[in-house]
Amino acid sequence: MMEIKLKLEKLDCMDTKKERPFLVSGPCSAESEKQVIETAVELARHGVQVYRAGIWKPRTRPDSFEGRGTVALPWLRRVKEETGMLTTTEVANILHVKMALDAGIDILWIGARTTANPFAVQEIADAIRGSNIPVFIKNPINPDIGLWIGAIERINKAGIKKIIAIHRGFSTFQETKFRNTPHWEIPIELKRRIPELPLINDPSHICGRRDLLQDVSQKAMDLDFDGLFIESHIDPDKALSDSNQQITPEALGELINSLVIRKPEINGNGLNDILESLRVEIDGFDKSLIDILQNRMEISEQIGRFKKSKNVTILQTKRWSEIVDDRIKTGAAKGLSQNFIMKIYTAIHEESINWQNAVMRSNGKSKK
């Protein structure tokens, strides 16, 4: 895929040297003026640049706490006046946008459920046209990079240049240790397609629990994310929403201090030469791997011809189960995870079926 060119600018408060992560933090929900201000004062002491708080909460269940609404907007104005931090809140419709702009909110954020709806994103884009207000855009709830890019493009086409993408993980049917599966390959691909787009990580929604936050935050830093979007509450256990994933401002400070911030580039003492030589080796292995995969598919094509001549179905469930069991066992002996092996061989098996299916539908000519 080609790079996507957008007209983008960075937020003034973002550290271009990346000596520490750009920090957005605050409670999941603005519950009371006291809770909002006390949390903000503590977060300001830990170098948080942007204070976040949900006012209109898109809850899954109707009886859940859905935020204080417009009554909380003056609380965020007071946060800015007393701490100097910028403020942000989630907007999901035109009315939210109008009220947030009128209240002087500094940055809008579009949540995962809204990103998944192009009609809603376009309405927000039309509502903020001409305002030049910065916008955070979370990934959609489902792992669809096209929807994410589409939302970013719609907001950019409305004249908004200060856009930051937020990776908050993706919903899944499977039981995992995460609330939302990271699918790191998706934000990595987003960064490849739009290199100038700032990208920050939301470990709170990925993890869903406090004990995983440090590991996910460190991985985001190791992958050269620009910052973190973390939920923090003055008394997390008493939070009215998502209490398990929120941490105190003090715990946030400890988490940030524990992170290792690595350099995006290597300079001096021939280190670039070392890295380049290792990358040359990787390139060589990748070329060999592609050749091997081509040879494997040619064998699959021969198998397809044989099955066609004998009027046998393409899918052989017993054979596929044997392959999976054997490759997982072999991979484990080589230090490769079961999840990795399954992804690799599921993709290989799907491509093999495609080659065999092409044979079944052809008049005998090769796929090549």
Buried (B, 14 or more C-beta within 10 A) or exposed (E): EEEBEBEBEBBEEBBEEBEBBBBBBBBBBBBBBEBBBBBBBBBBEBBBBBBBBBBBBBBEEEEEBBBBEBEBBEBBEBBBEEBEBBBBBBBBEBEBBEBBBEBEBBBBBBBBBBBBBBEBBBBBBEBBEEBEBBBBBBBBBEBBBEBBBBBBBBBBEBEBBBBBBBBBBBEBEEEEEBBBBBBBEBBBBBBEBBEEBBBBBBBBBBBBEBEBBBEBBBBBBEBEBBBBBBBBBBBBEEBBBBBBBBBBBEBBBEBBEEBEEEEEEBEEEEEEEEEEEEEEEEEEEEEEEEEEBEEBBBEBBBBBBEBBEEEEEBEEEEEBEEBBEEBBEEBEEEEBEEEEBBEEBEEBBEBBBBBBEBBEEBEEEEBE
